[in-house]
């Protein structure tokens, strides 16, 4: 019983920290998924991933609502990106059972490294909100970003939220704060699509997922308040930290594990 209690305490702390990080720049899975795998090494990976999505959907939703109260979410980009992300996340999840992902696993650390270098070199990257797109062109690019990253999330997944933040800054000209807010809306769609799939296939421990969701929501509320209080400069620094951690984690998984 003490071991069971301590395991749940560890999971609740992990869910809180994951919610905080994910609310600001994405990458919460970097914290919570390894925690789940270490606490329940004998549970099927699909079940742990599905259970993680319960916390992820609710925590990301709470973050999106909290952002929307203070930051104007640009729905002309967020809505089409979310719809495309939802649809393509399903496709990626289906395809992952039919094709190997070793090539993507090995390429990911280098893609993330390029993102980090670009962000470091461009000192003013994401510091100012200066939208570059409008009208039909904006919707088209939103659909392409949502579809591309949504497909990646269903197929593989690590760093999805961070990729959304980066692309909304780089392509749409948003600052980091507004890019993070829009990314939360789109990330809800990818998480929800995955949760529907995992739930349908019976790979969700609902009681555990809902418990973690409570703490994930708490962390997400703290994270969004920190982001709104300290602005884009804080979000940029945390973004670089999370991307650096993702480079190390994905590099280890691809080449050393």
Buried (B, 14 or more C-beta within 10 A) or exposed (E): EEEEEEBBEBBBBBBBBBBBBBBBBBBBBBBBBEBBBEBBEEBEEBBBBBBBBBBBBBBBBBBBBBBBEEBEBBEBBBBBBBBBBBBBBBBBBEEBEEEEBEEBBBEBBEBBBEBBEEBEEEEEBBBEBEBEBEEEEBBEBBBBBBBBBBBBBBBBBBBBBBBBBBBBBBBBBBBBBBBBBBBBBBBBBBBBBBBBBBBEEEBBBEEBBBBBBBBBBBBBBBBBBBBBEBEBEBBBBBBBBBBBBBBEBBBEBBEEE
